[in-house]
């Protein structure tokens, strides 16, 4: 069982979260990591070299990056790579904390709790400074959650294997045609059984999850790229740009135009990765 790092809130100077999409063939770095950072990959592919040692990351996983390590990021050559991150900076880390961090797994399956934390932090970062106490508290919560996710991944899978298989099929094929029958086939379950499993673990249906995933992906592209709405519709599996615009409005309460205008007018932050 992993030990819980003894982080001191008083020494936590800032915490920030963000989201970015890298086009095919992108590379970032090298750089020396200054923070403790959790990087969550959703689409594409990512290989991080840590002091020259490669670590391959697939969608649906979170990577723990530690201060003082030289990093270079290589992204998928064939598709966009979308990831989000939480970065937390301390004035000083006791040697015991550094040792505990080094004992934790470098990469874990991404939990729903971690997803919720990064959602909250990104939302709060738009309104508050990284030094704000509420933002820092969420960053600290993410660092405490990572070892717990590590323990859970060792003890048991959080969801039925068929759900994980269906989620992987959605991440990999959301841009194309996906039916309930195809998802069930990928998951090795009957359509009826897959629906019951999704109701239990995701509190929604497989197809509703698929469309929500497409909307989230479209919002990310509207926020972080200059692609047209029509181009985003094609990349995210929508039948038309009107279809995309309608579902984005229904889901978020905002129009695609408003999301883009607000994001670009308020741009100014720099992605840690």
Secondary structure, DSSP 4 states (H G I P E B T S, - for coil): -PPPP---GGGEEEEEEEEEEEPTT-EEEEEE--SEEEEEEEESEEEEEETTEEEEEETTEEEEE-TT-EEEEEE-SSS-EEEEEEEEEES---HHHHHHHHHS-SEEEPPHHHHHHHHHHHHHHTTS-TTSHHHHHHHHHHHHHHHHHHHHHHH--SS-HHHHHHHHHHHHHTTS---HHHHHHHHTS-HHHHHHHHHHHTSS-HHHHHHHHHHHHHHHHHHH----HHHHHHHHT-SSHHHHHHHHHHHHSS-HHHHHHHHHHT-------
